[in-house]
Amino acid sequence: MPTDLEKLLSQQSDGDWAKTIEELQPAIHPVDRSATRIWFSFFPVKLFRALSEAEDPAAVAKRLILKGNYLLRDQIDSSAEFLYGYRYWPEVRKEVAAAGAAGSTGSIATQIRAVAASLASRLRIDESLLTGITAVGFGTLQQTGLEVFSQPAGSANYGRSWQKSPDQIVAERQRDDGKGLFGFLKSVDREFSVNFREQESGCSFKVVNSQDLTMAAAADQRDWHTKDSRCRPKEGPIPVECRTAACGTCWVGVLSPTGKISEPNQREIDRWKYFGYEGFTADGSSPVRLACQLKAYGNVTIVIPPWHGLLGKLDDPSAK
Ligand code: FES
């Protein structure tokens, strides 16, 4: 018999989650506000339902041209590694599983806050550091089911080697590379850094302010293909194909303030819907962008999702 929380979670759509995450935003530490939105964009309920309710999930994956690691159940303990609160994941997983088994009641947002508050008091940390990652825990429980989710987290470092404080990280996202002594002469072609795995040192490349991110990433000649087969050899860490907003391969989450990146053009906005990467666009902004359309006006921190595909086909039955 499903518990009350399981029943409630089974009714949540991506739109419901969008409202819940917006409601929770003030309670989430700034270090994880965008990251929480990004996580729910990377692991949409729409995709989970399409695959779990299909008679032939492999056929659905083929029709949506899914590539990469798109099943949350295969990455329960690693999907949230870009959240600062990820360091508390084993405890959060245990606490959320207990809430699921206890059949707690109340809205999802209320239950997330209750679990985060109780755990924060036990760990003696600020509740705001746990609210985003606890929301991720509830989202993961929805897609994996209580039996699987109740298993203990595997042994891993869980980002604990990421030594910076949350406030330090937020401040670093605001900062840009120094201009140097003659910086005023470089105002036209200023160079910035793009960090694509904030929790790991050495994961950045340079971009000139007129370049799109995928073109700049291609200068990073390290072997990213072995780590993620979607990356083309010698074309950098961001998976890329068309570079014209046509294929949806290059979507990324943006952790930096929106003032440091170019605004989406109409074509990009239209294509989000086609790709199914809409995210939360109520105020015209989105936590996800197409890197091939994205220019940097300062240092930028992004997250590369583990999969891509054409989710928009689920809303268009005529689309083959
Ligand atoms: S590379 Fe195809 S949409 Fe960006």
Residues whose N, C-alpha, C, O or C-beta is under 5 A from the ligand:
A	BS01	FES	V240 E241 C242 R243 T244 A245 A246 C247 G248 T249 C250 L290 C292
